Amino acid sequence: MRRRQYSPHHGTLSRFDRNARPAAGRFTYIGSGELGGKAHGLARVQGVLDAKLRDAFAPAITVAIPALTVITTDFFDAFMKQNGLKEVAYSESRDDVIAHAFQRASLPVQLVGDLRAIVEKTHLPLAVRSSSLLEDAMFEPFASVYGTKMVPNNQPDADSRFRGLADAIKYVYASTFFRSARNYMKATHHSTMDEKMAVIVQEVVGTRFGDRYYPHISGVLRSYNFYPVSHAQPEEGIVELALGLGRTIVDEGVSWAFSPAYPRIAPPFKSTQAMLKNSQTRFWAVNMGKPPAYDPICETEYMVTADLGDAEFDGALPLIASTYRPENDSVRIGIGEKGPRVIDFGPILKADMLPLTELLLQLKDVCEDMLDTMVEVEFAVRLARDGGAPAEFGFLQVRPMVVSDATVDIDPEELVGDGVLLSAETALGNGVLDDIRDVVYVRPDRFDIMRTSEVPDELERVNAALVEARRPYLLIGFGRWGTTDPLGGIPANFGQISGAKVIVESSLPNLPFVLSQGSHFFHNVTSFRILYFCVRHDEERGIDWPWLERQPVRFAGELVRHVQLSSPLRVKVDGRTGRGVVLHD
């Protein structure tokens, strides 16, 4: 099992002191175990950020890791042992059964006093995040596999705030054993017995607007851009921005994407109407208002969604929105006139009202140098109420990004003709596969956008059998894989399709879809070196459905079909051109 080389015992982090005064930017730990992957990454980058970026763009923007405390893995071991949780944890029980068992359990008494001190000293919302031993490894990223829970931490009495924090920690512990995590473990050929969970308790970057608390901007920076447009080059990277908490980007895939080298170039929408249709219209926030119904096993228990009208009422839009002008079908920077708002960050990216892109370019270089590889960075930005500056840039996470450099050549002539199962001008990844004999696909004759939530259960059964047999497969579906919106595609979690080595997203006439680049799901796809195809129904090339229908059937469910081929497919993706093809005998 992979062990982190960094632990608090030979690092420079401070042990949490319940009697010390709160300090801005503090990074402390409780316990004597491991920090886990996510916290380990932050610990590594902290010194470099402080030295090179903290004040490099001051007073416009200051850069820091939001104050956090890590509960190391020894408390996870103690919690499991003293409550006798191993039996239910390793029982293959339903998620809610496991979650309730963990909620009934007691946290180690040695931890309780420190947690009470945290809530007594901190009056900002807290993000309770996983930081497991295996998280954020190079080729097994575990992005979005475990739970994260926001707690408002604003109740008047410390007892209520303590219970909210304790429940959230138990939830993150329980998520180690949820079904999606178990499936993921099987796909990565690890044992859940190997895993241990550290927990990060971190102040949420943002501003309180009445009953909502959220950052003006959440973002993801990637070193490599799989969909470069105009002058942009893949190595110049890509940034995804959204209003509110980052769940909009990493779980829902809705964002404003641009190259940090060319921030004025908009995403490649076909028209202004297409841009309006696909732009962000809602956002996530921490619920600071009336407490919701008690539901400690719900990850979004203390989160709410709101629309752009709410954000404008909050005063959050002046630096991040523009306005649609129907009289000439154009978009004008800012919100100085009436009209539909567009979250395009125009005042910052096009009117240079804040040096965010300059900061991101330097951040990309700094993180790449530190990890000696391409990276993915998550961040959040709090703007000042008047004019944006001084802004606070909260660095939330860094992890390696995998991009293959093998040379694969595909001529345009290879994309059509006999023997082509499918091909695309938009393919991701890079490489050649010659060992795929199984194809699992959502049946086109029975696909119903209103029944997409039923598809993952059927897929999970097929996936489990193929993972057990160690048979990699090609997966074809309609709309976006991994979406949380059932109307946008198929809401499978990564563990339910973890054995797929080639993933195809196909469109339908009534189902335009957004590519998966902005999501945690997509991060897992690229990190596992899964080859990805985007096949549009309205292009000359498509999927050879009649050929698939003639192949020997191993499973035919209500919505999913599995065929097993007598000879392997040949799958090729050229990462330089984004061109890909799947060939059969």
N, C-alpha and C positions, 0 to 999 in steps of 0.2 A: 504494500500500500504506500502511496506517495505521502511523504511527511514534509511539512513546511520547515524550512531551515530557520525561519524567523519565529521566535517566541518572545514573550515579554521579559523572560528572564535574562536574555542576553541582548536585549534591545535598549532603546533609550526612552521608551514610553513610561508614563508615570502610573503607579498604582493608584487606584481610586481612593480618595481620602474623604470620608463623609463629613469631616470637620473643616475641610478647606473651603475657601470662598470660591464660587464659580468663576472660571476664567474663560475668556473668549478663546475659541480655537483649541480648547483642551482635548487631549486624546489620552484617555486613561483606560485601565483594564481592571477587572475584578476576577480573582482566581489565580491558579497556577498552571493552567493547561495551555492549549493551543489557541491562537487567535482565529484560525479558520482562514479560508482563501480570500474572502472579500476584505476583511480587516487587514490581512497581511498585505494585500495590494496597496491599501491606503497608508499603512505604516511605512511602506517602502517609498511612496511618493511624497510623503509629508515634507521631509527635509528639502527635497528638490524644489517643491512648490514654494516653500518659504524663501528659499535662496534666490530663485530665478523669477518668480511670477507674482509673489504676494503683492508687491507695491509697484510692479513694472508699469501698470496702467493707472495708478493712482494720480489724482483723486477721482478719476472717472469710474474705475472699477478696482476693487480689491479682491484678491483670490485667497480662498482658505478652504480647508476641509471643515465642514460644520462640526461643532463640538459633539463628541461621542464618547461612549463608554462601551468597552467590549466585555461581555461575560464569557470567560474562556470555557473550553470544552469540559473541564473537570466538573463543572456544575451540571452539565448535561448528564455526565456519567452518574453523579450523585442523585440527581432527580430520577433517573430511570431506576436506579437500584433501590433507593429508599421507598419508592412507591410500587415496586414490583410490576413495572410496565412492560417488561420484555415480552411477556406472553401475548398481550394484545397488540403490541407494536409489530411483532413478527408473525401475526396470525392471518394475514391477508384479509383482515376485516375491512368493512366500509370505512371511508374517510370520517364520516360523522361519528361512528362508534369509537374510532381511535381518538378523535378530537375531544369527545366528551370524557373519555377515560383520562386523558391528559389534564383536562380542566378540573376534574375532581381531585387530582393529585396536588400535593403540597410542594412548593419550592423549598430547596434546602434552607434551613434556618440561618446558616451562615451568610446567605445571599440577601435575606429579607431586609436587614438593617440598611444595607447599601442601596437597595432599590427605594426604600422609603426616603433616604437622603436625596436620591436623584429627583424624585418628584417634589420634594420640599424645596429644593434649590432651583429647580427649573420650572418655568411657567410657560414654556413654548410647547407646541405640539411635538410629539416624538414619533419618529419612525423606528419600528422594531423590525430589524432585518436579519435574515439568515447570513451566516458566515461559516459554512461547513468546511470540513477538512478538504473535501474533494472539489469544492466550488472554484470556478474560474481557472481550472487547469487548461493547458494549451489546446488540447484536442477534445476535452470533455468539459465543456464550459459550465454546465449546470445552470445556465441562465434561466431564471423564472421557474425553476423546478420546485424550489421551496417557497414558503410563504413569507410575505412582508405585511406588516399591519401598522396602520397609522392610529395613534391615540391622541385625542385633543389635549389631554392633560390640563384641562381648564376648570375642572369642578372646584367649588370653593373649599371642600375639605380634602385633606391629604389622603384620608383612607380611600375615598373614591378614586383618586388619581392612582394610588398604589394598586388597587384592584384592577384598574384598566391596564396598567403596565404589566402586572403579573399575568393576567389573562393573555395578553399579547405574546409574552415570552413562551407561555405554555403552547399557544397556537403554533408558533414557529418551531418549537420542539416537535410537536405532533406532525407537522408537515414533512418531517424527515421520513415518515412512514406512510404518507398518503399514496394512493394508487399510482398517480402520475410519477412520483419519485421511485416507487418500486419498479415500474416499467422502465424508467430511465436507467436504473441500475442494471437491469437485465440486459438492456441494449449495450451498455458500456462494459458488460461482463465484470462488474463489481458486485460485491455483496453488501446489502444494507448493513450487515453486521460490522463492516469496515468503517462505516460513516459515523462521525461525531459532529455535533452542532455547537458552534459558538454563536452568540447573538450580539448584534450591534444595536445599541440604544442611542439614537442620534437626533439632534434637534432638526426639525424640518425647516428648510429654507423657505421663507415666504413672508407674507404680510397678512394681517387680519383685516378682513373687510366684513364687518358685521358678524354674521354667523358662518362665514367662510374664511378659510386660511389657505393660501396657495401662493406659489411663486408666480411672478409675471411670466417667466420663461422656464421651461424645462427643455433639456436638449441631450442629444447623443452625437458625439463626434467619432467618425471612423476614419482610419488612415487610408482605406482603400474604397473607391467608389465603383461599384459594379455597374452603375448606369450613368456614366458621364455624358453630359450634353454640351453642345456648342464647343467652346474652346477647352473645356475642362478635361484633364487627364485623370485616369483612375488613381494614380499615386498621389494626386493632390487632395484626395479625401472627400468626405461628404459630411454635412451637418444636418441634423433633423431638429427642428424647433417646434414647440407647441406651447400654448397657453395653459397654465395650471400644472397640476402634478404630472410626473412623467408617465404615469400609467397610459395616458393617451397615446404616447409614442410606442412604448415598449410592449404593451399588451394589445393595443388596438390598431397600431400602425398608421395613425393619422398624424400628419406633421407637414411642415413646410421644409422641403429639402433643397439644399444648394451646395455648391462647391465653395469652400471658404476662400479659394483663390479668385472666385468670380461671384461675389455675393449678390450682384445686381441681376444676374441671370436667373429667371424664374424657372420653376420646374416645368417640364415639357408638356403642359396641358395643350390640347388641340385647339381650345378656344377659351375665351373669357368665361363663357357659360360652363364649360367643363371644369375650369378652375373653381368657380363658385360651388359647383356641385360636389367637388371632392375636397374642399377646404374644411378646416375645423369649424364646427358649429357649437360643440359642447366641450366642457372641460371638467376635470376632477378637482375637488378641494377637500380639505379636512372639515368635517362638520363641527363647528364650534357652538352650535345652537342647542336646542333641546335634545337631550340624550336620546338616541334611538332605542327601540326595544332591545332588551338584553339578548345578544347573540354572539357569544365569544368565539364560536367556531366559524363565523363569517369573516372572510378577509377584509371586506369593505364595510364592516360594521360602522365605522366612524367616518366614512367617506360619503360625499354627495356629488352629484353632477349638476351643472348649471349651464345656461346658454350665454351667448355673447351679449344679450341684453343685460343680463346680470353683471357681466364683467364690465360693461360700459357704465352701468349704475355705480359699480365699485370704483370707477376711475382707473381701471387697470389697462385701458386700451390705447392711450395717446401715443405710446412709443412702439406698439406692436401691431397696430391694425391700419388698414387702408380702407378706402370707401369705393364702392362700385357706383359708377355713373351710367345709368341706363340710357341717357340721352345720346351717348356716343359709344356705348358698350366698352367702357374703359375703367381702369382702376386708378384712383388718385391717392397718393401717399397721405396717410394721416386720417384723422376723423374730424376735419375742420368743417365738413358739410354733411348734410343729411344723406342717408342712403345705407344700403346693406354693408355691413362691415366684413372685411376679409382679413384673416389672421395671416399676414404675409411678412410681418416684421419690417415693413417698408421704411419707417422712419429710422430704423437702426441700420438696415442692410443697404438701403439706397440713398438715404439722406445723411448717413454718417453721424447720427446723433449720439452714438455711443461706440467706442472702439471694440466692439465685441468680436468682429471677425479677425482683427489683428491679434487679439488675445488668443483666439482659437488656433490660429496658425502657429503661434509660438508654443501653445500648449501641446499641439500635435508633435512638434519637434522634440520638446522636452520629454514627453512620455515615451516616444519612440526611442530616444537615446537611452532613457533609463531602463526600459525593458528589452532593448535591442531587438525589437520586432514591431510590426504594425500593431496598432492598439485600437481599442474602443473605449471611450470615456463617456460617463454619464454625469450631467451637471444640472444645476438649477440656479436661476438668477433672480435676485430681489432688486427691484428698481426703487429709487427714491420717489416719493409721491410727486414732487415737482421737478420735472425735467429729466428724470431718470437717474442722474448722477447725484451723489455717489452711489453706485450700484455694488451689490455684493454677489460675487460669483462663488457658488458653493460646489466644490469638487466632490462628487459622490462615489465614483467607482472608476477603476481602470482595469482592463483585462486584455490579454493578448488577442490579436485577430489573425486568423489563418488565411493565407492566400497562396495557392499553389503556383509555382513558377515553371511547371513542366511545359514543353512546347507541343502543342497539338494544332495540326493544320486541317481545316475543313474548307473545301472549295464550295462555292455557291451551288455548283451542279450536284453536289452530294445531298442537298437538302430535299430533292424531289426525285421521283421515279420509283421503280419497283424495289421492294426490299426496305423501304422507309416506313417505319411504324409511325414516327412523328419527327418533326424538326421545328426549329425556332430560330429567329434572329435575336431573341432575347433569352439567353441562357446564362446561368451563373455557375461559378466554379471553374475548374480547369482539369482536364484529364481524360483518360480512357478507361472504361470498364468492360470486361469480357466475361463476367461471371454471373450475370443476371438471367435467371431462368424462370423467375416468377413475376407475374404482373397482377397487381391488385388495383381495381378501379371502381369508381362510383358509376353505377349503371346509368348510361345516358338516357335510356328509355324510361327510367323510373325516377329520374332526378326531379325533386320538388324543392324549391327554395324554402318552402315552409316546413320542410322536414329535415333540414340539414343537421339539426341537433341529434337526430337519430343515427346519423351515419357513424360517428366516432365509436359507439358501442360495438357495432358490427366490425369495424376496422380493428378494434382492439383485440378481438378474438383471433382474427386472422394474423395480426401482427405478433401476438404472443406465440402462436404456433410456429411462425417463420423464424422468430428470434430464437426460440428453443431449438429449432433445427439448424440454426445458423445459416439460413438461406436469405441473403440480401435480395431485395425486390424493388421493382419499379412501381410507383404509386401515381395514379391519375385521379384528379378530382376537379370540381368546378368551383370557380371563385377562389378566394384566398384561403390557403391552409393556415390553421392556427388562429383565425380571427376570433375575437370575442363577440362579434356581431353575427348572429346566425343568418342575417340577410345578406351578408357580404361574402359568404363562403362557408367553409366547413370548420366548425369550432372544435377541432381536435387539439388536444394538448400533445406536446412532443412525445411524451411517453407512449401514447396510443399508436404512433406510427414510427416508432424508434428504429425499426429494422429496415426502413426504406433507405436505399442508397441513391435513388433517383426519384425526384419529386416533380410532378407536372401540375401546373395550374392552368386550367383551360377556361376560356370565357364562353358565355352563351349570349344569344341576341338580347335577352332581357336581363343579363347579369354582367355589367361592366365591373371590373374589379381593380383594386389597388395592389401593386406588387408588395411583397412582404419585407422590403428592405429595412424598414424602421423597427422591427419588432424583436423581442427576445427570441421568438420562434425562429426568426430569420438568422439571428446570431448562432443559434444551435445548428441550423442547416449549414451555414458556411463553416463553422468550426469543425463539424464532423466530416467536412469535405463531401457533403452530399451534393450531387449535381442537380441543378434546378432548371426547369424549362417553363417558359411562359408561352402558351399556344393560344393564339386568338382565333376565334371561330370565323372571322371575316377575312382571313388571309387565304391565299391560294393553298398553302400547305395546311394540313390539319392533322388529325389523328386517324389512322386507318382502323376505324372501328370494325368494319366487316372482317378484317384479318383477325383481330382480337376475338371476335365472337366465334371464330372457327377453332380456337385453341382448346385443348383439353381442360375441362373445368374441375377444379379441386374444391371450390366452395361457391355456392350461389345463394346469397342471402337476399333479403328483401330489397336492399339498396346497394349492396357491394358484391363484387364478383372477383374470384381469384382463379387465374389460369396458370397452368404450369407448362412450360415449353420444352420441346424435345432437344432443342439446341439453344445455347445462350445468345442473348442480344449483344450487340456491340454498341456501346454508348460513348459518344465523343462530344466533348465541350471544349471549345477554343476560348479561353478566358480573355484573350486579347481583342477578339472581335465580338464576343458575346454570342457566338453562333454555336448551335448544338444540333445533334442528330442522333436518333436511335434507329439502328438497322437490325433487320431480322433476316433469317435465311430465306 
